[in-house]
Amino acid sequence: MRPSKSRRVRMADIAAKAGVHVTTVSLALRGHPRIPDATRKRIRKLADRLGYRPDAMLQALVAHRERVFVRRNIPTLAYVTNWMSRFGWKDALAHLEFYLGAQGKAAELGFKIEHFSLKDAGMTPSRLGQMLFARGIRGIILASHAMEMGDSLQLEWDHFSAVKIDYFPREPGINIISNNQRDAVRAAVQNAVRLGYRRIGFVMHGGWDRAAENIWTAGFLCEQQYIYRSDRIPVHLFAGVPPLRPQADDGSPSTADPLAFKRWYKAHRPEVIISRASFVLPHLEAMGVRVPQDVAFIDVFREPGDAGTAGIIQKHRAVGETAVEILSGQLQRNQFGVPAIQTSTYIDGEWIEGESCPRRQPTSGHIWDPGWDVAAGQKGRPPARLRGGRP
């Protein structure tokens, strides 16, 4: 039996050639774990030889029908956390927003979210995996996994399709959805330059930077390469030695060490500081330093209600929404287990003008080009014709 060259090869053609039911072909081509690995490989090889190509429009129609028609049993997605306490993560605004975003998008796509905590009495990764499998829950969102809880979470991942919000646990290497912290810092530096600031300081929690694969400092150092060397200020990382705790025991954000921060500030005299308000503003006030009269301030964790503060609003809720969208697609394609190639999806923030960082002066001659060192031989200063009249 050979399919006609005048029409598309169908799953029924593959099923007839392989001697199996068409449902087996459908599951095998989608990589469903219910089909033995040898059978999946045999059917995929046969499909390639016959020239089978999936019908994208038909797949879209099936997905649409699943969203439109009311299901008697709404499928559940597991929202798995591993914090210092069962609901301690809700005290951190970003983590609460992650959950609310995931919850809203799940309802929109025909799922429901159920929270599972590894801090529950008697709960272990092994027991969690058995519980989810027994209940038929195949989709997992790993979120709010504190650094102190370790770098690895071991389940029978071949039974599940999963995504991860932020970077912990490091293992397994499943697909990541996170805020775009690198570009948040880059945008902050770029806007500080646009507003006329030259000496730009950056203060960050060492644990937060490490948890985010050091992309906070990467973003700052990337932009700092285009500033005069004489104006560059070293990053001030605090709490940089283990244990790196993003939060204090009472759930409140850690703050910079006041003495170390004071030494850094007096040594480098920044014109603007990029950081989180709770990290530095209490110390500036104690030192008698006024914002913005004495130093401007940009908050890379700016919240919508922070009237008058310049900075970046990070779209935490969109992170949760995107996590569900990606997981839903994986489930529709029957993509189970740890992917061969881990992907990362970043959600951009939004720059907001504010009185804490007013326009200062024209920026002519402020940006530095690395080529100037070679061309002018002046150790980090541009040729005189490019200095914009600066002394």
TAMOLIN-V861382 format. One record per pair of residues at least 12 apart in sequence whose C-alpha atoms are under 7 Angstrom apart, sorted by the first residue. I is the first residue (numbers start at 1). GAP is how many residues later the second one is. If there is no record, write none. Layout:
# TAMOLIN-V861382
I&GAP  I&GAP
This chain:
# TAMOLIN-V861382
9&42  9&43  10&42  11&14  11&15  14&33  18&25  25&18  28&12  28&15  29&15  30&303  30&304  31&303  31&304  32&302  67&42  67&43  74&36  74&37  74&38  75&36  75&37  76&35  76&36  76&37  76&38  76&61  77&34  77&35  77&36  77&37  77&60  77&62  77&63  78&35  78&36  78&37  78&38  78&59  78&61  78&62  78&63  79&34  79&35  79&36  79&37  79&61  79&62  79&63  79&64  80&35  80&36  80&37  80&60  80&61  80&62  80&63  81&35  81&36  81&37  81&61  81&62  81&63  81&64  82&35  82&36  82&37  82&62  82&63  82&64  82&67  83&61  83&62  83&63  85&34  86&31  86&33  86&34  89&55  91&160  94&222  95&49  97&219  97&220  98&218  98&219  98&221  98&222  99&221  100&217  101&216  101&217  101&219  101&220  102&218  102&219  102&221  102&222  105&216  105&219  106&218  125&28  125&29  125&30  126&29  129&26  129&27  138&21  138&22  138&23  139&21  139&22  139&23  139&188  140&20  140&21  140&22  140&23  141&21  141&22  141&23  142&21  142&22  142&23  143&21  143&22  145&23  145&24  147&21  150&19  151&17  151&18  151&19  151&20  152&17  152&18  152&19  152&20  153&16  153&18  153&19  157&180  157&181  158&178  158&179  159&177  159&178  160&176  160&177  161&169  161&170  161&174  161&175  161&176  162&12  162&165  163&12  163&13  163&160  163&164  164&12  164&13  165&12  165&13  166&12  167&44  167&45  172&166  173&165  173&169  174&164  174&165  174&168  175&167  175&168  175&169  176&167  176&168  176&169  177&142  177&146  177&167  177&168  177&169  178&141  178&167  178&168  178&169  179&135  179&137  179&140  179&167  179&168  179&169  180&166  180&167  180&168  180&169  181&34  181&35  182&33  182&34  182&36  182&37  183&36  184&116  184&128  184&165  185&31  185&34  185&35  185&115  186&33  186&34  186&37  188&110  188&123  189&34  193&170  194&169  195&163  195&164  195&165  195&166  196&163  196&164  196&165  196&166  196&167  197&74  197&75  197&163  198&33  198&73  198&168  199&32  199&33  199&34  199&71  199&72  199&73  200&33  200&70  200&71  200&72  200&73  201&32  201&34  201&69  201&71  201&72  201&73  202&33  202&34  202&71  202&72  202&73  203&32  203&33  203&34  203&71  203&72  204&32  204&33  204&34  204&71  205&32  205&33  205&34  206&31  206&32  206&33  206&34  207&32  207&33  207&37  207&38  207&39  208&38  226&141  226&142  226&143  227&139  227&140  227&141  228&139  228&140  228&152  228&153  229&151  233&35  238&18  238&19  254&25  255&23  255&24  256&23  256&24  258&25  271&24  271&25  272&23  272&24  272&25  273&23  273&24  273&25  274&23  274&24  274&25  274&26  275&23  275&24  275&25  276&23  276&24  276&25  277&22  291&65  292&64  292&65  296&60  296&61  297&59  297&60  298&12  298&13  298&58  298&59  299&12  299&13  300&12  301&12  301&13  308&46  308&47  308&48  309&45  309&46  309&47  310&42  310&43  310&44  310&45  310&46  310&47  311&40  311&41  311&42  312&37  312&38  312&39  312&40  313&36  313&37  313&38  314&35  314&36  315&32  315&34  319&28  364&24  365&21  365&22  365&23  368&14
